[in-house]
């Protein structure tokens, strides 16, 4: 067995500016986030940018954790990694469209404060 991990940190303001950009904001959101992720983040009202940023960081951290299993960096897209919440509200990874047969288990941790969002992904491979 092998443990792989990935971590990422991002400034929330950077994500907020990308989303609020009059020219590219809508395209940015549609390229990065799934419908479920957008619905979740938008439900957070005044804190929605923290949740968008945390999910962005989680996608980056996931890519870092699974990158050695990919043929190349172009074999995965932003929407192939979806961050959803379970019944208890804990975020979890949903990776779609990519055969990851060697992955036995995955765990995700998200955190954010006023300025930053951070994510850590741990993967257990067979």
N, C-alpha and C positions, 0 to 999 in steps of 0.2 A: 504494500500500500504506500501511497505517496500523498502528502498534503501539499496543496498549492494554494497560494493566497494572493490577493490583490488588494490594493488600497488606493483611494483617491480623495483629494480635497479640492474644493472649488469655492470661489467667492460667489456668494449669492447674488450680489449686485451684477456680476457678469452675466448670469443667466437671466436676471430680470431685464437687463438692457437688451439682450438678444430677443427676448419674448416681446418686449414693448416696442421694438424697432418697427416703424411704420412700413418700411419697404420689405423687410425679410422676416418679421416676427412670426407671422402665421406659418410660413414655410418652414422655419426653424422648428416650431412645435410639432408640426405634422411629420417632419423628417426624423425627429428624435423619439417622440413619445407615442405610446399606443393610446387607443381610445380610453381604455380603463385607467391608464395613468393620468391622462388629462382630466377625466371626470373626478378622480380622487384629488388631484392637486387643486382644481378649481373649487372643490367643496371646502377647501381650507381658507377661503376668503382672503383675509389680510395677510395670512402666512403662506399663501400659495407658492410664492417664489422660493421659500425655504424647502418646500416639498419637491418642487421641480428640480432644484439644485441637488437635493439629496439623491433623487433618482438618476440624475445625470452622472453624479459621482459613482453611484452603484453600477451603472452600465460600464463606465470606465474601469472600475475595480474588477468587474466580472471579466471583461476582456483580458485584463492582465492575468487573472487567475486561470483562464482557459486557453490562452494564446498558444501554448505549446501543442495543444491538441488540434489546432486549426491548420489547414493546408497553407493558407496565407491570410494576411490581415483583411483581405477583401472578401473572404468567405463568410463574413458575418456583418450584419447591419445593425443599426441602433435599435430597431424595432424587434430584432430577434431576441433581445433581452428585455423582459418585462418584469417590473417590480410591482407585485401585488401584496395585499395584506391578508393574513389569515383571519379566522374568526375572532381571535384574541387581539388583533391589531398589529401583530408582528409582521414586519415586511419579509417577503420571501421572493426567491428568484423563480422565474418561469422562462426557460430558454427554449425557443421554438425554432424549427427548421434546420437544426444543426445536430447531426448524429454525435452524441457525446456518450458513447457506450461505456467508456471507462470510468465515468463519474458514478460513485456510489452514494455520495451525499454532498449537500451544499448548505452553507449557512451565510447569512447576510446580516450586517449590523449597520444601521444608519444613525447619524446624529447631526444636529444643526444648532447654530446659535444665531445671533443677530447678523454676523458677517460671513460665516463659513458653513459649508455642509461637507460632511465626510462620510465615506462608506468603506467598509472592509468586507471582503468576500473570502470565505475559506471553502475549499473543495477537497473532498477525499476521493482519490482515484484508486481503482483496483490495482 
